[in-house]
Amino acid sequence: GCECDYCGSHVRPRLEPDGKELWERWERLQRFQVQADLQSRIDWVKQMQQQLMAAALKDPEHLKVIAARLTPERFITPEMAEVFQLLLQKRQRGEYVDFTQLSGELPEATVSLLSRILAQNYDVGFTERDVALYMERIEESVPKSAAAAGMSPQELEGYLEKLKQKRR
């Protein structure tokens, strides 16, 4: 019969991948999983930072607590770092801080994001415990999350394994 791949008159035997090819496939899958896990963690930290800024805007007492523990450099998104920096500057000058005042001093995209965050948290009464939890999560995660872009797949995998062991 015909030996071509197109006529369908024969079935070509499927060759099993050798050990090296299987190992390379497994490594690619592991790298993908590590990157997906890391991206998920980074997204989670971004959300914690957004919640923290919502709490700071809704209650000046929360801002005082946050300012004592965090700096804008701890934030992984430039938008939330800028919001926090502006909140700190206004607080240091003794100015009352609200969303309306901030909106005139921030880029339109940041104002839009902040507006959405505040709308989502309209009926949320942030407690001291909430704020402490957000800060704790940020302090635990940010140094590695921010540095993750420069890590090799093996370093990322090791970091994620350490996180899993901490949770146990």
Buried (B, 14 or more C-beta within 10 A) or exposed (E): EEEEEEEEEEEEEEEEEEEEEEEEEEEEEBBEBBBEBBEEBBEEBBEBBBBBBBBBBBBEEBBEBBBEEBEBEBBBBEBBBBBBBBBBEBBEEEEEBEBEEBBEEBEEEBBEBBEEBBEEBEEEEBEEEBBBBBBEBBEEBBEBBBEBEEBEBEBBBEBBEEBEEEEE
